[in-house]
């Protein structure tokens, strides 16, 4: 039994002496993962501002008249498609 206890104590001391890799919090891991997969901030900002701007213009036209809202919505979609760099075939 003493041999077992000596071996166990020696292994625990060896494990305590060996350096451990620092623990990386899950929030840091998630931020790194998102940074690799999301587009750069300027592209994301441009997308959000364009969608919000065209959405507000469409909502304003919608309050004037249904036909005006539909027309502005269609024009907004066409402009967004051309701004997105869609290629014609």
Secondary structure, DSSP 8 states (H G I E B T S, - for coil): -HHHHHHHHHHHHHHHHS-------HHHHHHHHHHHHS--HHHHHHHHHHHHHHHHHHHHHHHH-HHHHHHHHHHHHHHHHHHTT----
